[in-house]
């Protein structure tokens, strides 16, 4: 009887590694992985995090859960991951605001570049420069002339210091050589509502949020901040086509582990992220969200590390020139 029981159990033991999917390729997480999202559930960052979590779980053979830790413009979530044990089970997803935080916050409990292990970029979304439906300008050049003529008589909406739309607006004002009056909203949605109602003049927002409204002509589109036009709003030119060169901005997202993540774990997580970028469900949903999958070379720790340094350096002089800090 004992021999029969052992033989009966053997197939289950043999199938156990297969049940883990591809997670046996190197390091295997001993417990569920948490992806910490610095923003509220339902927003763009949260949506991307959940798609990635599901796809990574398939490759790692372990549950990957999303946890929303809001507040402090994303710094509370980042601090939590920076202080986490470097065992590969606590990760951070953050966007362009992580690079801006290096200058925007003069006192942080972590170093934006040194306190994390970069794992790779996971999404890129073009931004759009948009205005109320009856805004008097129709082209990028006309818009710049209007900004220079009216200055702070125009209001520019954004979701707070360090938000992607605030950074885009900051660059727009620098290119125009004059400042507008900033109006802070609790996220992009209320700003877009005010814009479409004609109570807000201008905004910069990611294409994920604006494409439906631009398609229906409920807001006016002046430019997309990408190298090519965005599907669904092909009538909106790129900033370069509109006569505004060197104005490429994307709302990029990337994954990070804590500092000191062992090489084996870093490599395994990076492979899982690369596998996630090939997941059919993720790719389909990204297309619906007007979100680009980064080129394969960008979904690597080495590229991510260099890119983050470049982004920190890019936004530092603009933030310092504006003299607007979050602390």
QUIPE-V498743 format. One line per field, one symbol per residue. psi: psi as a letter, one per 30 degrees, with the letter a starting at -180 (. if undefined). burial: 1 if it has 24 or more other C-alpha atoms within 12 Angstrom, else 0. A space follows every 10 residues. Layout:
BEGIN
psi=???
burial=???
END
This chain:
BEGIN
psi=eeeeeeeefe eeeefeeefg bgffibkkkf lkkkjkkfll kfleeeeeee eeeeeeeeef gkkjlkkjjl lggffeeeee eeflkigggj lkklaffeee ffeejfjkgl keefgljkfl kflkkllkjl llegkflfle eeeeeeeeef bgfkkjklgl kflefeeeee eeeeefglkl jkkklileee eeeeeffgfk ellklkeeef eeeeeghflk kelkhlfllk kfhffjllee eggilhhjkk jkklkkllkg kkeeeeeeee eeeeeeffke eeeeeeeegh kkklkeffhl eeeeeeeeee eeeefeeeee efgjlf.
burial=0000000000 0000000000 0110001110 0011111110 0001111111 1111111111 1111111110 0111111111 1101011111 1111111111 1111100101 1110111111 1111111111 1110100111 1011011000 0001111111 1111111111 1111110111 1111101110 1111110011 1111111111 1011000111 1111110111 1010011110 1101001111 1111111110 1000111111 1111111110 0110110011 1111000111 1011101110 1101110110 0101000
END
